Amino acid sequence: MKTFWRFYVLLFALLVSASSFKAEGADKLKVLIVTGGHGFEKEPFFRLFDENPEIACTKAEHAKTNASVYEREDLLTYDVVVLYDMPANITEVQKARFLSLFDKGIGVVVLHHALVGLPHWAEYESIIGGRYPTEDDVQPPVGYQHDVEIPVTIVATNHPVTAGLKEFTIHDEIYWGFRVGKDVTPLISTTHPKSGKPLGWYRTQGNSRVVYLQLGHGKEAFADANYRKLVAQSIRWVAGTKAE
């Protein structure tokens, strides 16, 4: 009889544990991380997401010729799409699929060199809120510099993306000469005299929230606790949940 009850108690505990595990997994945000068109340090970059307990991430890379990830059958099943890509070309079918994200209300977080992507599609610039211009654009001088100590200031001090953050310095890459849309709301900026400003912003596209963060070039930035907090809270906010 004692053996029976021990078995029953053990079985009950296993069922409760399995149920809790399923519930915990179901609560995670589904995030699609899109790369392709620009080299990067893969292991430290993906660790930024793999070590975030709030998300379940899928990694996808564009083909060399165009923005092929947008043709995925499961594209509209994600809560958030993170762009760390820089494709040069996009087909009409891929444009339509990309635009469908904003009809569906899927959040989009745009990181670093994704500001340079799709240079011949004007609508992409308006969606993400800015553009690092190409050489054939009429523009002020543009450029970039690696390995810079960048002082970061918090502009939107009461926003969920910047919650809990104070001014910090990060070892990263700066851009200058990039365009910023008139309808964006700045989140972070810098006092660095050479860097373009702001360093991050948000806007609404259709039914979706969009955040752009200019930071995020290499392993030093990926490991920085402040940058990790910015990315995690950007993902959470564009998904429509509240930052703590």
N, C-alpha and C positions, 0 to 999 in steps of 0.2 A: 504493500500500500504506500509506504514511504517513497519507494522508487517511482511509483506512478505520479505522486504529487510533485516530486522533484522534476520529473520530465515535463509535467504540465506547466510548472513555474518557469522552467527554462524555455519552453516553447512560447509562452506568453511574452517573456522578456525579448525573445528574438523578433516576434511579430511587432511589438512596440518599437523596437530599435529600427526595424526595416521601414515601418510607417513613418518614423521621424526622419529617417534618411531621405525617403521619397519626398516628404514635404519640404525638407531643406533644399533639395535639388530643384524642386518645382519653383521655389521662391527666387532662384537666381535669374538675373537678366540674361537673355540670349543676345550675345554680341558677335557680330561678324566683323573681323579685322581684315581690311583690304590693303594689299601691298602690290608692288609691281611698278616698273618704270624708273626705279631709283634704288641704288644699293644702300644697305644699312646693316648694322650689327644685329643679326637676327636673334641670337640667344638672349642678350640683355634686354632687347626690345620686347620680345614675347613674354619674358619673365614679368614685365610690368603688368601684364594682364593675367598670366597664369597664377600669380600670387595674390590676385584680387579675389577675396572670398565671395564677393557679391555677384560675380558674373560667371557664366559658362561661355567660353569663347570658341569660335570657329575661325580658322585662318584660311584665307583665299588669296591667290595671286593672279593678277591679270596675265593674259597671253602677251607676248612681246609686241603684237601688232595693234592691239586695241584694248578697250576696257571690258574685257570678256566676263569679268566677275558679275556684272550686272545681268548676265543671261542665266544666272543660277535659278533653278526652279524654286528653291527655297528662299529666295531673296526677301520676300515679304513676310517671312515667318519670324524675323528677328525683332528684338526690341530696339536695338541700336546698331548702327553701322559706323565703324571707325575707319576713316580714310587716312592711310599713311602711304599713299600711292602717288604716282606722277605719270599717268599715261599721256601719250602725245595725241592719240586719236580715239574717237568713239563713233560707233555706227549709229544710224538712226534708230535701230531697234534698241540698242543699249541706252541711248538717250531716253527713250520712252520708258524703259524699265527703271532707270535711275530716277526719273521724275515721279514715277509711281510710288516711290518711298514717301514722298511728301503728301500724296493723296491718302496714303495709309496711316500717316502720323508717326512714322518710324523716326526716331531721333538720329541725328548725324553729328559725330564729332570729327573735326578735320584737324589733322596734326601736321605741323612743320612744312615739309616740302610738298604736301598736297596743294599748297597755295600756288604751285607752279604748273599743276596739271591742266590738261585739256586747253591749251593756249588758244585754240581756234574756235572755241565754243563760248560765246559771250555769256550765255545763260548760266554757265557754271560759276563765273565770277560773281554774278548777282546772287546766286544761291548761297555760296560760302562766305560772301561778304567782302571779297577782296581778290587781288591778283598780284603775283610777282610777274612783272611784264616781260615779254620776250624782246629780243634785240630789235625787231622790226617795228615795235610800238613807238609812238611819239611819247617821250617820257623824260623825267629827270634821270640822272645817273642811277643805276641799280647795281647791287653787288651783295656780297656775303663775306663773312669772316668766321673761321673756326676758332675754337679754343679761347673764348672770350669770357671774362668774369662779368656777368650781367646782373646789375642790381634790378630787382623786380619790385614794382610798387603795385599795391592793390587799389584799383580804381573803384570797383563795385564792392564796397565793404560789407554790404548787407545782402549779397546774392548767394544762393546755395552753392554755386560753383566755387566761390572763394571763401566759403564759411570756414572759420578757424585758422585762416592763413594771415600771417603778418608779412611785412616786407622781408625779402630774402635775396640772397645772391646765388646764382647758378652758373656752373661752367658749361657753356653751350655755344651755339652758333647764332650770329645775328644776320639779319637781312636789312637792307635799306633800299629805298626807292619803290617799295611796293605800294599798290593802291589799296585804299580802304573805302568801302561803301558808305554812303551817307546815312543809311538806315540801320547801321549796326550800333550796339551799345557796348562800349569798352568794358572789359573785365579787369585786365592787368596791363601795365605799361612799364616803362623803364626811364631812368635818368641818363642812360648811356648816350653820349652825344652823337654817336655814329649810327645807332640802331634806328630803324623805322619804328613808328609808334601808331597805335598801341600794339602790345604783344599778344593780345587775346580779346575776343569779343563774342557776342551772341546776337542772333536774330531769329525771326520766325519765317519759315518757308511753308506755305500751305498749312497743313495740320501738324507740322513738325517743328521741333526746336533744333537749332543748329549752333554749335560752338566751334570757334576756331582758336587754336593755340599755336603761336609761332614757335614756341620752344619745342625741343625734342629731337636733337640731332644724334647724340652718341650715348655711350654707356654711362658717362658721368651724369648726364641729365636723366636717363632712365632710372638710375639708382637714387636720385635725389628725392628725399621724402616729400618736399613741397610740390615737386612736379608730379609725383605719384598721386598726391592728394588732389591736385588740380584735375588730372585725367580721370581719376575715379569719380570725383564729384561731378565732372562734366558728363560722364556716362550716365550717372544716376539722374542728373537733372534733365537731360534731353529725353530720357526714358519716361519722364513724367513723375518720378518719385522725389521725395524730399531729402535733402542733405541733412545730416544730423548736426 
